[in-house]
Amino acid sequence: MEQRLLDHVRSQIAAFKAPRRIDFVEELPRTPIGKLVKHRLRARY
């Protein structure tokens, strides 16, 4: 699945703009209001 998605993205945009890898997660961290907690996502990398 990941490789198919990367191949599709690379066919649509320039190769240097395409992501190097894609990570799939079950659920994104959100606040009680429902906003995405971006600093938790960045901390993983």
mmCIF file of the N, C-alpha and C atoms, coordinates in Angstrom:
data_MODEL
# 
_entry.id   MODEL 
# 
loop_
_atom_site.group_PDB 
_atom_site.id 
_atom_site.type_symbol 
_atom_site.label_atom_id 
_atom_site.label_alt_id 
_atom_site.label_comp_id 
_atom_site.label_asym_id 
_atom_site.label_entity_id 
_atom_site.label_seq_id 
_atom_site.pdbx_PDB_ins_code 
_atom_site.Cartn_x 
_atom_site.Cartn_y 
_atom_site.Cartn_z 
_atom_site.occupancy 
_atom_site.B_iso_or_equiv 
_atom_site.pdbx_formal_charge 
_atom_site.auth_seq_id 
_atom_site.auth_comp_id 
_atom_site.auth_asym_id 
_atom_site.auth_atom_id 
_atom_site.pdbx_PDB_model_num 
ATOM 1   N N  . MET A 1 1  ? 0.829   -1.193 0.000   1.00 0.00 ? 1  MET A N  1 
ATOM 2   C CA . MET A 1 1  ? 0.000   0.000  0.000   1.00 0.00 ? 1  MET A CA 1 
ATOM 3   C C  . MET A 1 1  ? 0.874   1.257  0.000   1.00 0.00 ? 1  MET A C  1 
ATOM 4   N N  . GLU A 1 2  ? 1.886   1.259  0.862   1.00 0.00 ? 2  GLU A N  1 
ATOM 5   C CA . GLU A 1 2  ? 2.756   2.429  0.961   1.00 0.00 ? 2  GLU A CA 1 
ATOM 6   C C  . GLU A 1 2  ? 3.447   2.708  -0.369  1.00 0.00 ? 2  GLU A C  1 
ATOM 7   N N  . GLN A 1 3  ? 3.983   1.682  -0.994  1.00 0.00 ? 3  GLN A N  1 
ATOM 8   C CA . GLN A 1 3  ? 4.702   1.869  -2.247  1.00 0.00 ? 3  GLN A CA 1 
ATOM 9   C C  . GLN A 1 3  ? 3.774   2.355  -3.361  1.00 0.00 ? 3  GLN A C  1 
ATOM 10  N N  . ARG A 1 4  ? 2.565   1.844  -3.410  1.00 0.00 ? 4  ARG A N  1 
ATOM 11  C CA . ARG A 1 4  ? 1.602   2.299  -4.419  1.00 0.00 ? 4  ARG A CA 1 
ATOM 12  C C  . ARG A 1 4  ? 1.286   3.777  -4.236  1.00 0.00 ? 4  ARG A C  1 
ATOM 13  N N  . LEU A 1 5  ? 1.132   4.202  -2.987  1.00 0.00 ? 5  LEU A N  1 
ATOM 14  C CA . LEU A 1 5  ? 0.839   5.602  -2.704  1.00 0.00 ? 5  LEU A CA 1 
ATOM 15  C C  . LEU A 1 5  ? 2.023   6.489  -3.079  1.00 0.00 ? 5  LEU A C  1 
ATOM 16  N N  . LEU A 1 6  ? 3.235   6.070  -2.739  1.00 0.00 ? 6  LEU A N  1 
ATOM 17  C CA . LEU A 1 6  ? 4.422   6.841  -3.102  1.00 0.00 ? 6  LEU A CA 1 
ATOM 18  C C  . LEU A 1 6  ? 4.581   6.935  -4.618  1.00 0.00 ? 6  LEU A C  1 
ATOM 19  N N  . ASP A 1 7  ? 4.334   5.850  -5.320  1.00 0.00 ? 7  ASP A N  1 
ATOM 20  C CA . ASP A 1 7  ? 4.422   5.866  -6.777  1.00 0.00 ? 7  ASP A CA 1 
ATOM 21  C C  . ASP A 1 7  ? 3.418   6.840  -7.374  1.00 0.00 ? 7  ASP A C  1 
ATOM 22  N N  . HIS A 1 8  ? 2.213   6.849  -6.832  1.00 0.00 ? 8  HIS A N  1 
ATOM 23  C CA . HIS A 1 8  ? 1.190   7.772  -7.333  1.00 0.00 ? 8  HIS A CA 1 
ATOM 24  C C  . HIS A 1 8  ? 1.598   9.224  -7.090  1.00 0.00 ? 8  HIS A C  1 
ATOM 25  N N  . VAL A 1 9  ? 2.074   9.513  -5.891  1.00 0.00 ? 9  VAL A N  1 
ATOM 26  C CA . VAL A 1 9  ? 2.472   10.891 -5.561  1.00 0.00 ? 9  VAL A CA 1 
ATOM 27  C C  . VAL A 1 9  ? 3.607   11.340 -6.463  1.00 0.00 ? 9  VAL A C  1 
ATOM 28  N N  . ARG A 1 10 ? 4.588   10.482 -6.676  1.00 0.00 ? 10 ARG A N  1 
ATOM 29  C CA . ARG A 1 10 ? 5.731   10.845 -7.520  1.00 0.00 ? 10 ARG A CA 1 
ATOM 30  C C  . ARG A 1 10 ? 5.328   11.055 -8.969  1.00 0.00 ? 10 ARG A C  1 
ATOM 31  N N  . SER A 1 11 ? 4.268   10.414 -9.405  1.00 0.00 ? 11 SER A N  1 
ATOM 32  C CA . SER A 1 11 ? 3.809   10.638 -10.780 1.00 0.00 ? 11 SER A CA 1 
ATOM 33  C C  . SER A 1 11 ? 3.043   11.953 -10.917 1.00 0.00 ? 11 SER A C  1 
ATOM 34  N N  . GLN A 1 12 ? 2.562   12.497 -9.808  1.00 0.00 ? 12 GLN A N  1 
ATOM 35  C CA . GLN A 1 12 ? 1.767   13.720 -9.844  1.00 0.00 ? 12 GLN A CA 1 
ATOM 36  C C  . GLN A 1 12 ? 2.574   14.984 -9.553  1.00 0.00 ? 12 GLN A C  1 
ATOM 37  N N  . ILE A 1 13 ? 3.625   14.873 -8.708  1.00 0.00 ? 13 ILE A N  1 
ATOM 38  C CA . ILE A 1 13 ? 4.417   16.051 -8.335  1.00 0.00 ? 13 ILE A CA 1 
ATOM 39  C C  . ILE A 1 13 ? 5.901   15.748 -8.542  1.00 0.00 ? 13 ILE A C  1 
ATOM 40  N N  . ALA A 1 14 ? 6.722   16.771 -8.437  1.00 0.00 ? 14 ALA A N  1 
ATOM 41  C CA . ALA A 1 14 ? 8.166   16.604 -8.616  1.00 0.00 ? 14 ALA A CA 1 
ATOM 42  C C  . ALA A 1 14 ? 8.717   15.652 -7.554  1.00 0.00 ? 14 ALA A C  1 
ATOM 43  N N  . ALA A 1 15 ? 9.717   14.876 -7.933  1.00 0.00 ? 15 ALA A N  1 
ATOM 44  C CA . ALA A 1 15 ? 10.273  13.861 -7.031  1.00 0.00 ? 15 ALA A CA 1 
ATOM 45  C C  . ALA A 1 15 ? 10.838  14.469 -5.753  1.00 0.00 ? 15 ALA A C  1 
ATOM 46  N N  . PHE A 1 16 ? 11.443  15.656 -5.838  1.00 0.00 ? 16 PHE A N  1 
ATOM 47  C CA . PHE A 1 16 ? 12.026  16.259 -4.641  1.00 0.00 ? 16 PHE A CA 1 
ATOM 48  C C  . PHE A 1 16 ? 10.960  16.763 -3.668  1.00 0.00 ? 16 PHE A C  1 
ATOM 49  N N  . LYS A 1 17 ? 9.731   16.927 -4.114  1.00 0.00 ? 17 LYS A N  1 
ATOM 50  C CA . LYS A 1 17 ? 8.638   17.354 -3.240  1.00 0.00 ? 17 LYS A CA 1 
ATOM 51  C C  . LYS A 1 17 ? 7.895   16.172 -2.613  1.00 0.00 ? 17 LYS A C  1 
ATOM 52  N N  . ALA A 1 18 ? 8.078   14.994 -3.160  1.00 0.00 ? 18 ALA A N  1 
ATOM 53  C CA . ALA A 1 18 ? 7.376   13.804 -2.669  1.00 0.00 ? 18 ALA A CA 1 
ATOM 54  C C  . ALA A 1 18 ? 7.979   13.347 -1.347  1.00 0.00 ? 18 ALA A C  1 
ATOM 55  N N  . PRO A 1 19 ? 7.174   12.803 -0.455  1.00 0.00 ? 19 PRO A N  1 
ATOM 56  C CA . PRO A 1 19 ? 7.707   12.310 0.819   1.00 0.00 ? 19 PRO A CA 1 
ATOM 57  C C  . PRO A 1 19 ? 8.602   11.096 0.597   1.00 0.00 ? 19 PRO A C  1 
ATOM 58  N N  . ARG A 1 20 ? 9.578   10.947 1.464   1.00 0.00 ? 20 ARG A N  1 
ATOM 59  C CA . ARG A 1 20 ? 10.484  9.794  1.367   1.00 0.00 ? 20 ARG A CA 1 
ATOM 60  C C  . ARG A 1 20 ? 9.826   8.531  1.890   1.00 0.00 ? 20 ARG A C  1 
ATOM 61  N N  . ARG A 1 21 ? 8.992   8.693  2.891   1.00 0.00 ? 21 ARG A N  1 
ATOM 62  C CA . ARG A 1 21 ? 8.287   7.537  3.438   1.00 0.00 ? 21 ARG A CA 1 
ATOM 63  C C  . ARG A 1 21 ? 6.946   7.998  3.986   1.00 0.00 ? 21 ARG A C  1 
ATOM 64  N N  . ILE A 1 22 ? 6.062   7.033  4.186   1.00 0.00 ? 22 ILE A N  1 
ATOM 65  C CA . ILE A 1 22 ? 4.736   7.310  4.731   1.00 0.00 ? 22 ILE A CA 1 
ATOM 66  C C  . ILE A 1 22 ? 4.528   6.385  5.914   1.00 0.00 ? 22 ILE A C  1 
ATOM 67  N N  . ASP A 1 23 ? 4.134   6.958  7.032   1.00 0.00 ? 23 ASP A N  1 
ATOM 68  C CA . ASP A 1 23 ? 3.843   6.171  8.231   1.00 0.00 ? 23 ASP A CA 1 
ATOM 69  C C  . ASP A 1 23 ? 2.337   6.166  8.447   1.00 0.00 ? 23 ASP A C  1 
ATOM 70  N N  . PHE A 1 24 ? 1.784   4.984  8.626   1.00 0.00 ? 24 PHE A N  1 
ATOM 71  C CA . PHE A 1 24 ? 0.360   4.852  8.902   1.00 0.00 ? 24 PHE A CA 1 
ATOM 72  C C  . PHE A 1 24 ? 0.178   4.658  10.403  1.00 0.00 ? 24 PHE A C  1 
ATOM 73  N N  . VAL A 1 25 ? -0.734  5.403  10.993  1.00 0.00 ? 25 VAL A N  1 
ATOM 74  C CA . VAL A 1 25 ? -1.033  5.282  12.421  1.00 0.00 ? 25 VAL A CA 1 
ATOM 75  C C  . VAL A 1 25 ? -2.529  5.024  12.585  1.00 0.00 ? 25 VAL A C  1 
ATOM 76  N N  . GLU A 1 26 ? -2.867  4.383  13.674  1.00 0.00 ? 26 GLU A N  1 
ATOM 77  C CA . GLU A 1 26 ? -4.273  4.067  13.948  1.00 0.00 ? 26 GLU A CA 1 
ATOM 78  C C  . GLU A 1 26 ? -5.092  5.334  14.219  1.00 0.00 ? 26 GLU A C  1 
ATOM 79  N N  . GLU A 1 27 ? -4.499  6.234  15.004  1.00 0.00 ? 27 GLU A N  1 
ATOM 80  C CA . GLU A 1 27 ? -5.243  7.420  15.419  1.00 0.00 ? 27 GLU A CA 1 
ATOM 81  C C  . GLU A 1 27 ? -4.279  8.580  15.616  1.00 0.00 ? 27 GLU A C  1 
ATOM 82  N N  . LEU A 1 28 ? -4.672  9.776  15.199  1.00 0.00 ? 28 LEU A N  1 
ATOM 83  C CA . LEU A 1 28 ? -3.852  10.964 15.383  1.00 0.00 ? 28 LEU A CA 1 
ATOM 84  C C  . LEU A 1 28 ? -4.158  11.582 16.744  1.00 0.00 ? 28 LEU A C  1 
ATOM 85  N N  . PRO A 1 29 ? -3.119  12.139 17.413  1.00 0.00 ? 29 PRO A N  1 
ATOM 86  C CA . PRO A 1 29 ? -3.359  12.752 18.723  1.00 0.00 ? 29 PRO A CA 1 
ATOM 87  C C  . PRO A 1 29 ? -4.175  14.041 18.577  1.00 0.00 ? 29 PRO A C  1 
ATOM 88  N N  . ARG A 1 30 ? -5.226  14.122 19.359  1.00 0.00 ? 30 ARG A N  1 
ATOM 89  C CA . ARG A 1 30 ? -6.101  15.294 19.306  1.00 0.00 ? 30 ARG A CA 1 
ATOM 90  C C  . ARG A 1 30 ? -6.382  15.825 20.706  1.00 0.00 ? 30 ARG A C  1 
ATOM 91  N N  . THR A 1 31 ? -6.707  17.106 20.770  1.00 0.00 ? 31 THR A N  1 
ATOM 92  C CA . THR A 1 31 ? -7.103  17.730 22.026  1.00 0.00 ? 31 THR A CA 1 
ATOM 93  C C  . THR A 1 31 ? -8.553  17.342 22.309  1.00 0.00 ? 31 THR A C  1 
ATOM 94  N N  . PRO A 1 32 ? -9.041  17.620 23.522  1.00 0.00 ? 32 PRO A N  1 
ATOM 95  C CA . PRO A 1 32 ? -10.452 17.325 23.816  1.00 0.00 ? 32 PRO A CA 1 
ATOM 96  C C  . PRO A 1 32 ? -11.435 18.051 22.881  1.00 0.00 ? 32 PRO A C  1 
ATOM 97  N N  . ILE A 1 33 ? -11.007 19.177 22.335  1.00 0.00 ? 33 ILE A N  1 
ATOM 98  C CA . ILE A 1 33 ? -11.856 19.922 21.405  1.00 0.00 ? 33 ILE A CA 1 
ATOM 99  C C  . ILE A 1 33 ? -11.862 19.264 20.032  1.00 0.00 ? 33 ILE A C  1 
ATOM 100 N N  . GLY A 1 34 ? -10.807 18.532 19.713  1.00 0.00 ? 34 GLY A N  1 
ATOM 101 C CA . GLY A 1 34 ? -10.728 17.855 18.433  1.00 0.00 ? 34 GLY A CA 1 
ATOM 102 C C  . GLY A 1 34 ? -9.629  18.359 17.517  1.00 0.00 ? 34 GLY A C  1 
ATOM 103 N N  . LYS A 1 35 ? -8.848  19.335 17.998  1.00 0.00 ? 35 LYS A N  1 
ATOM 104 C CA . LYS A 1 35 ? -7.757  19.846 17.170  1.00 0.00 ? 35 LYS A CA 1 
ATOM 105 C C  . LYS A 1 35 ? -6.580  18.877 17.202  1.00 0.00 ? 35 LYS A C  1 
ATOM 106 N N  . LEU A 1 36 ? -5.816  18.865 16.135  1.00 0.00 ? 36 LEU A N  1 
ATOM 107 C CA . LEU A 1 36 ? -4.648  18.006 16.023  1.00 0.00 ? 36 LEU A CA 1 
ATOM 108 C C  . LEU A 1 36 ? -3.515  18.550 16.887  1.00 0.00 ? 36 LEU A C  1 
ATOM 109 N N  . VAL A 1 37 ? -2.822  17.666 17.625  1.00 0.00 ? 37 VAL A N  1 
ATOM 110 C CA . VAL A 1 37 ? -1.708  18.068 18.486  1.00 0.00 ? 37 VAL A CA 1 
ATOM 111 C C  . VAL A 1 37 ? -0.420  17.838 17.689  1.00 0.00 ? 37 VAL A C  1 
ATOM 112 N N  . LYS A 1 38 ? 0.031   18.888 17.009  1.00 0.00 ? 38 LYS A N  1 
ATOM 113 C CA . LYS A 1 38 ? 1.147   18.766 16.072  1.00 0.00 ? 38 LYS A CA 1 
ATOM 114 C C  . LYS A 1 38 ? 2.470   18.498 16.775  1.00 0.00 ? 38 LYS A C  1 
ATOM 115 N N  . HIS A 1 39 ? 2.678   19.043 17.970  1.00 0.00 ? 39 HIS A N  1 
ATOM 116 C CA . HIS A 1 39 ? 3.961   18.833 18.641  1.00 0.00 ? 39 HIS A CA 1 
ATOM 117 C C  . HIS A 1 39 ? 4.156   17.373 19.043  1.00 0.00 ? 39 HIS A C  1 
ATOM 118 N N  . ARG A 1 40 ? 3.089   16.649 19.284  1.00 0.00 ? 40 ARG A N  1 
ATOM 119 C CA . ARG A 1 40 ? 3.207   15.210 19.564  1.00 0.00 ? 40 ARG A CA 1 
ATOM 120 C C  . ARG A 1 40 ? 3.588   14.440 18.307  1.00 0.00 ? 40 ARG A C  1 
ATOM 121 N N  . LEU A 1 41 ? 3.077   14.868 17.169  1.00 0.00 ? 41 LEU A N  1 
ATOM 122 C CA . LEU A 1 41 ? 3.455   14.237 15.908  1.00 0.00 ? 41 LEU A CA 1 
ATOM 123 C C  . LEU A 1 41 ? 4.928   14.488 15.595  1.00 0.00 ? 41 LEU A C  1 
ATOM 124 N N  . ARG A 1 42 ? 5.391   15.714 15.797  1.00 0.00 ? 42 ARG A N  1 
ATOM 125 C CA . ARG A 1 42 ? 6.789   16.042 15.528  1.00 0.00 ? 42 ARG A CA 1 
ATOM 126 C C  . ARG A 1 42 ? 7.729   15.318 16.488  1.00 0.00 ? 42 ARG A C  1 
ATOM 127 N N  . ALA A 1 43 ? 7.305   15.101 17.721  1.00 0.00 ? 43 ALA A N  1 
ATOM 128 C CA . ALA A 1 43 ? 8.161   14.459 18.724  1.00 0.00 ? 43 ALA A CA 1 
ATOM 129 C C  . ALA A 1 43 ? 8.508   13.029 18.325  1.00 0.00 ? 43 ALA A C  1 
ATOM 130 N N  . ARG A 1 44 ? 7.683   12.388 17.545  1.00 0.00 ? 44 ARG A N  1 
ATOM 131 C CA . ARG A 1 44 ? 7.950   11.011 17.116  1.00 0.00 ? 44 ARG A CA 1 
ATOM 132 C C  . ARG A 1 44 ? 9.174   10.938 16.213  1.00 0.00 ? 44 ARG A C  1 
ATOM 133 N N  . TYR A 1 45 ? 9.525   12.053 15.559  1.00 0.00 ? 45 TYR A N  1 
ATOM 134 C CA . TYR A 1 45 ? 10.612  12.044 14.586  1.00 0.00 ? 45 TYR A CA 1 
ATOM 135 C C  . TYR A 1 45 ? 11.764  12.872 15.075  1.00 0.00 ? 45 TYR A C  1 
# 
